[in-house]
Amino acid sequence: MFATKLIPAGTRLICEEALIQLHEDKDLPDLWKAAEALSPEKRAELLSLAAYNRRHEETDWIPAMRATYTGPSEEFDNLLDRVLHVWRIYETNRFTVRDAAGNRNHMGLFPNAARMNHSCDPNVFHRHNHNIMRLTIHALKDIQPGEEIYTSYIDICHPTPERRRILRHWGFKCRCLACTRPKTGSDLRRRKLEELTAKMKRNEAKRADREWQQWDYANALSLMEEIIGLMEEEKLNESDTLGEVLENAAEYAMALGWWKLARDWAARAVEIEERCLGTDSSEYLNAINLLESAKLER
């Protein structure tokens, strides 16, 4: 997928409804049933997508297929081959989908979005917007005419070996600029980011379990500032991590009574969420509410 004209940062390129959407617990018979329910045009769209030729190790889905099969017995193996092909397409191209409550417990196929290639230095950001039940793609930066449009299939706050390990799911070894440039400070920064964001999540789990004191907030805010500095050095201006970090920083600053700093962090969060997700996203609305709270200096 390539830009045909200048695409300014923050532009919504795609807003797409799922072709197929399934709960993460569903298995191959459920996927096949959903595929068979598609119109001929939609089914052709599904079958036009790429499929990584990976093995399916389980066989417990086969009796369920046999139980509902009414065709000639000699054709059953061919049916299984077709089911596995659809499964490979699904596994290669699926995106995380959130339900109406925002829970990330579904997967969906979005044919237009699926045609984007991966980069560990992406120029667009994708996320399922559960407020409008669409997958949205927004430009992270200005994209020039003729430039390829890349998203990231994974969380990119990892060093190169770990990113490449995760990307084996899609059957390729990433050779984007971030993975092939000389390993100077970038991998060290991303390894540090990996450690610090894991620590941030542990801290948030602790905050949910007990009431924090002033020093807890001060230590956590120092951690947020370190993460923000590293992300700025790496130019990782995407919402999945940076928006969360900025919003945490604003909350911690408010708890410490540092209102100006809280407003600064919250205003940056609003900017990031609008650029990456749009003004109809729950993340943007949460950031706006946070900013309004930070303006109510106590």
Secondary structure, DSSP 8 states (H G I E B T S, - for coil): -B-SS-B-TT-EEEEE--SEEEETT--HHHHHHHHHTS-HHHHHHHHTS----------TTHHHHHHH--S-GGGHHHHHHHHHHHHHHHHHH-EEE--TT----EEEE-HHHHT-EE-SS-SEEEEEETTTTEEEEEESS-B-TT-B-EE-SS---S-HHHHHHHGGGGT----SHHHHS--SSHHHHHHHHHHHHHHHHHHHHHHHHS---HHHHHHHHHHHHHHHHHHHHHT---HHHHHHHHHHHHHHHHHTT-HHHHHHHHHHHHHHHHHHH-TTSHHHHHHHHHHHHHHS--
